[in-house]
């Protein structure tokens, strides 16, 4: 059945994701007419006819020319790559793909927690040195996990931690809407309470003006000395220099980091050489199911768009 809207998957879809995304959409809705434009120049020529853009980003020149654009479906949970003000000025809706990464990132976080709780950093060091020395390790059920940002990803982390019997606390912009798996929930203004009570602090919040540099030297000093920081959010949320200092001064037990202030992480960064740091190259959200989940999110919202209902994950 032909659609009334012109729907385009743009050339700005990352990592060759355009074809599998279109395939996933067409498998689910063969009646839906959707065009995948792979050439940026051609996209800029026809963008004034586009009603719905499915994309990872939308450059200023594309938005400027998109006179008929009504809705942008982002293919990422974060939307800091988009000009929110410009979209709002043009009355263009922006929705995120919040939730698309929840399961893989939740599992990635859990791996980081277990890595330090079961002291795999010690095992790795001993293996490198060919040292056989049995050591004590703990259980997550005896720990408090603090989660900064309990949206889709933070909620998934909480669910996984609950299965281990951990005490789970976190922040939520609207504490009345917190996931049931949290034992205690606080507003962002009460972050200090979460910091002071967390054996593991998981950052799962979006990058905003309020969260940029949120975990600075003062915040790190508020954490218990044996706490572990886990960051799968954005590198800019943490003052990386302050983090290195805290680790050097034994102010933290360790850190599991998937995101950094500068990516790739520079060769000269002291984080590379620390046994108390687990580094991964921004891969926490990697999953073979990424594009099919993006397709599901888009199609749920497309049905809402057609019926005039509120869109899920609306940001603008």
C-alpha positions in Angstrom: 0.0 0.0 0.0 1.6 3.3 -1.0 2.3 5.8 1.8 1.5 9.4 1.8 4.9 10.4 3.1 8.3 10.3 1.5 10.5 8.2 3.8 14.3 8.2 3.3 17.1 6.4 4.9 19.9 8.9 4.5 23.5 8.5 3.4 24.5 9.5 7.0 23.7 6.1 8.4 26.9 4.8 10.0 28.9 1.6 9.5 27.2 0.4 6.4 23.9 0.1 8.2 21.6 1.4 5.5 21.0 -1.8 3.6 20.4 -4.0 6.6 18.1 -1.4 8.1 16.0 -1.1 5.0 15.9 -4.9 4.7 14.7 -5.2 8.3 12.0 -2.5 7.7 10.8 -4.1 4.4 10.7 -7.6 6.0 8.4 -6.3 8.7 6.3 -4.0 6.5 6.6 -4.9 2.8 3.7 -2.4 2.1 5.9 0.5 3.2 7.6 2.5 0.5 11.0 3.6 1.8 14.0 4.9 -0.2 17.6 4.4 0.8 19.8 7.3 -0.6 23.5 6.4 -0.5 24.9 9.5 -2.2 25.1 12.7 -0.1 24.9 15.0 -3.1 21.7 13.3 -4.4 20.2 13.5 -0.9 20.8 17.2 -0.7 19.0 17.6 -4.1 15.9 15.8 -3.0 15.8 16.6 0.7 13.2 19.3 0.2 10.7 16.5 -0.8 11.5 14.3 2.3 8.9 14.0 5.0 10.6 11.5 7.3 14.4 11.0 7.6 15.9 8.0 9.3 19.5 8.8 10.0 22.4 9.0 12.4 22.8 12.7 11.9 21.5 15.6 9.8 24.0 18.2 8.7 23.0 21.9 8.8 22.9 22.2 5.0 20.5 19.3 4.8 18.2 20.7 7.4 18.3 24.1 5.8 17.1 22.6 2.5 14.5 20.2 4.1 11.5 22.5 3.7 8.9 19.6 4.0 10.7 17.6 6.7 8.3 16.7 9.6 10.1 14.0 11.6 13.7 12.7 12.1 14.1 9.3 13.5 17.6 9.1 15.0 19.4 5.8 15.0 21.2 6.3 18.3 20.0 6.6 21.9 21.9 9.9 22.2 20.9 12.9 20.1 23.7 15.4 20.9 24.7 15.2 17.2 21.5 17.0 16.2 20.7 20.7 16.4 17.7 20.6 18.7 17.0 24.3 18.5 17.1 24.4 14.7 14.8 21.4 14.5 12.4 23.0 17.0 12.4 26.3 15.0 11.4 24.4 11.9 8.7 22.4 13.8 10.5 19.1 13.0 10.1 16.3 15.5 13.2 14.3 16.6 12.9 10.9 18.2 15.8 8.8 19.5 16.4 5.1 19.3 16.5 4.9 23.1 16.4 1.2 24.1 18.2 -0.1 21.0 21.4 -0.6 23.0 19.9 -1.6 26.3 20.6 -5.3 26.3 24.1 -5.3 24.9 25.2 -2.3 27.0 23.5 -3.9 30.1 25.6 -7.0 29.5 28.7 -5.0 28.9 28.2 -3.2 32.2 27.6 -6.4 34.0 30.8 -7.8 32.6 32.7 -4.8 34.0 31.1 -5.2 37.4 32.0 -8.9 37.5 35.5 -8.2 36.2 36.3 -6.2 39.3 34.2 -8.0 41.8 35.7 -11.4 40.8 39.1 -9.6 40.5 39.8 -10.6 36.9 42.2 -7.6 36.8 44.3 -9.4 39.4 44.0 -12.7 37.4 45.1 -10.9 34.2 48.2 -9.4 36.0 49.1 -12.8 37.5 48.7 -14.6 34.2 51.0 -12.1 32.5 53.6 -12.6 35.2 53.1 -16.4 35.3 52.3 -16.1 39.0 50.1 -18.7 40.8 48.7 -17.0 43.8 45.1 -17.7 45.0 43.2 -14.6 46.1 39.9 -13.6 47.7 37.0 -12.3 45.5 33.6 -11.0 46.4 30.0 -11.3 45.2 27.8 -8.6 43.6 25.0 -9.6 46.0 27.0 -7.8 48.7 27.4 -4.6 46.8 25.4 -1.4 46.1 25.3 -0.4 42.5 24.5 3.2 41.8 23.2 4.1 38.4 23.3 7.7 37.1 20.4 7.9 34.6 17.8 5.1 34.8 16.3 5.4 31.3 16.2 2.3 29.0 19.9 1.4 29.5 20.0 2.2 33.2 16.8 0.2 33.8 18.3 -2.8 31.9 21.5 -2.6 34.1 19.3 -2.5 37.2 17.3 -5.6 36.0 20.6 -7.5 35.5 22.0 -6.5 38.8 18.8 -7.4 40.6 19.3 -11.0 39.5 22.6 -11.0 41.4 20.9 -9.7 44.5 22.7 -6.3 44.5 21.2 -3.3 46.2 20.4 -0.9 43.4 20.1 2.9 43.7 20.0 5.6 41.0 19.0 8.9 39.8 15.9 9.7 37.7 14.7 13.1 36.4 11.2 12.1 37.6 11.8 9.8 40.6 8.1 8.7 40.5 8.7 7.1 37.1 11.7 5.0 38.2 12.0 1.3 37.4 10.8 -1.1 40.0 14.1 -2.8 40.3 15.6 0.2 42.1 15.7 0.0 45.9 16.1 3.7 46.2 15.7 6.5 43.6 16.9 10.1 43.8 16.6 13.3 41.7 19.7 14.5 39.8 20.1 17.2 42.5 20.6 14.4 45.0 23.5 12.8 43.1 25.8 13.2 46.1 23.8 10.7 48.1 24.2 8.1 45.3 27.9 8.8 45.0 28.5 8.3 48.7 26.6 5.1 48.8 27.9 3.3 45.7 30.4 0.4 45.5 29.9 0.6 41.8 28.9 3.8 40.0 27.4 3.2 36.5 27.0 6.3 34.2 24.1 5.8 31.9 22.9 9.3 31.4 22.8 11.4 28.2 25.4 14.1 27.5 23.8 17.5 28.1 25.0 20.8 29.4 24.0 19.6 32.9 25.9 16.3 32.7 29.0 17.6 30.9 31.8 17.3 33.4 29.4 15.9 36.0 31.9 13.5 37.5 34.7 15.8 38.4 37.3 15.7 41.1 34.8 16.6 43.8 32.3 13.9 42.7 35.1 11.3 42.5 36.2 12.2 46.0 32.6 11.6 47.3 32.8 8.0 46.1 34.0 5.4 48.6 37.8 4.7 48.2 37.1 1.1 47.0 34.4 2.1 44.5 34.6 1.3 40.8 33.5 3.7 38.1 31.8 2.3 35.0 31.2 4.7 32.1 29.2 3.6 29.0 27.5 7.0 28.5 29.7 9.7 27.0 33.4 10.4 27.8 32.7 14.1 28.4 30.6 13.3 31.4 33.8 12.4 33.3 36.8 14.7 34.0 39.4 12.3 32.7 42.4 14.0 34.3 40.6 14.0 37.7 39.8 10.3 37.2 43.5 9.5 36.5 44.5 11.4 39.6 41.9 9.5 41.7 43.2 6.2 40.5 46.8 7.2 41.1 46.0 8.3 44.6 44.1 5.1 45.4 40.9 7.1 45.6 39.1 4.5 43.5 39.5 0.7 43.2 39.2 0.8 39.4 37.3 2.0 36.3 35.7 0.2 33.4 35.6 2.7 30.5 34.0 2.3 27.0 33.9 6.1 26.2 36.5 8.8 26.5 36.9 12.6 26.2 38.9 12.0 23.0 38.4 9.0 20.8 40.4 7.1 19.8 42.1 7.3 23.2 45.6 8.9 22.6 48.6 6.6 22.8 50.1 8.8 25.5 47.1 8.4 27.8 48.1 6.9 31.2 44.8 4.9 31.2 46.3 2.4 28.8 48.9 1.1 31.3 46.8 0.7 34.4 45.9 -2.7 35.7 43.0 -1.1 37.6 41.4 0.1 34.4 39.4 -2.0 31.9 39.3 -0.3 28.5 37.0 -1.1 25.5 36.9 1.0 22.3 33.3 2.3 22.4 31.8 -1.1 21.7 29.3 -1.5 24.5 26.4 -1.1 22.2 27.6 -3.4 19.5 25.1 -6.2 18.7 24.1 -8.3 15.7 20.5 -7.2 16.4 21.1 -3.5 16.1 19.4 -2.7 12.8 16.4 -5.0 13.4 15.8 -3.2 16.7 16.1 0.2 15.1 13.5 -1.0 12.5 11.1 -2.0 15.3 11.5 1.4 17.0 11.0 3.3 13.8 7.9 1.2 12.8 6.2 1.6 16.2 6.7 5.3 15.9 5.6 5.4 12.2 2.3 3.9 13.2 2.0 6.5 15.9 2.9 9.2 13.4 0.2 8.1 11.0 -2.4 7.9 13.7 -1.5 11.3 15.3 -0.4 9.8 18.6 2.5 10.9 20.7 5.8 9.5 19.5 8.0 7.3 21.6 11.4 8.7 22.7 10.5 12.1 21.4 13.3 14.6 22.1 12.2 17.6 20.1 
